[in-house]
Amino acid sequence: MSKKVDTMIYHIYLKDKCLYHSLSEESFQDHWEMLCNMIDLLNNGYNKEDLSYTAVNLPKKEEVCSSSY
């Protein structure tokens, strides 16, 4: 049995520089939270408004479900 599945990936930017690309939802959440916390802690000239991300919905692909024997 198979079904079509959406895949969402994320890219995180600091100003115009890509810091992380092609992250899964879970990885994105972890990285985003860490970066927001780091910017609050560090006095490095950046602020949260300098962080941005894009979410990309990849075309549906065929997912093959293994059958039990």
C-alpha positions as CSV (number, residue, x, y, z in Angstrom):
1,M,0.0,0.0,0.0
2,S,1.3,3.5,-0.8
3,K,0.1,7.0,-0.4
4,K,1.3,10.5,-1.4
5,V,3.0,12.6,1.3
6,D,3.8,16.3,1.6
7,T,7.4,17.1,2.6
8,M,8.1,20.5,4.1
9,I,11.7,21.8,4.4
10,Y,13.0,25.0,6.0
11,H,15.9,27.4,5.4
12,I,17.0,29.8,8.1
13,Y,18.7,33.1,7.4
14,L,20.6,35.7,9.3
15,K,20.1,38.9,7.4
16,D,21.0,37.7,3.8
17,K,23.1,34.7,4.7
18,C,21.7,31.2,4.8
19,L,22.7,29.6,8.1
20,Y,20.8,26.3,7.7
21,H,19.1,24.8,4.7
22,S,16.8,21.9,4.0
23,L,15.8,21.3,7.6
24,S,13.0,19.0,8.6
25,E,10.2,20.3,10.7
26,E,11.7,19.0,13.9
27,S,15.2,20.2,13.1
28,F,13.9,23.6,12.1
29,Q,12.1,24.0,15.5
30,D,15.2,23.1,17.4
31,H,17.5,25.3,15.4
32,W,15.1,28.3,15.4
33,E,14.7,28.2,19.2
34,M,18.4,27.9,19.7
35,L,19.2,30.8,17.4
36,C,16.5,33.0,19.0
37,N,18.0,32.3,22.5
38,M,21.6,32.8,21.3
39,I,20.7,36.3,19.9
40,D,19.1,37.3,23.1
41,L,22.2,36.2,25.1
42,L,25.0,37.5,22.9
43,N,25.7,41.1,22.4
44,N,26.9,40.8,18.8
45,G,25.1,43.5,16.9
46,Y,22.3,41.1,15.7
47,N,18.7,41.0,16.9
48,K,15.7,38.7,16.3
49,E,14.5,40.8,13.4
50,D,17.7,39.8,11.6
51,L,16.5,36.1,11.6
52,S,14.2,34.8,9.0
53,Y,13.2,31.6,7.4
54,T,11.5,30.2,4.4
55,A,9.3,27.1,4.3
56,V,9.3,25.1,1.1
57,N,6.6,22.5,0.3
58,L,8.2,19.9,-1.9
59,P,6.1,18.1,-4.4
60,K,4.3,15.1,-3.1
61,K,6.2,11.9,-3.4
62,E,5.2,8.3,-3.3
63,E,5.7,6.7,0.1
64,V,6.0,3.0,0.1
65,C,4.7,1.3,3.2
66,S,6.3,-2.0,4.0
67,S,4.0,-4.9,4.5
68,S,4.3,-7.4,7.2
69,Y,4.9,-11.0,6.2
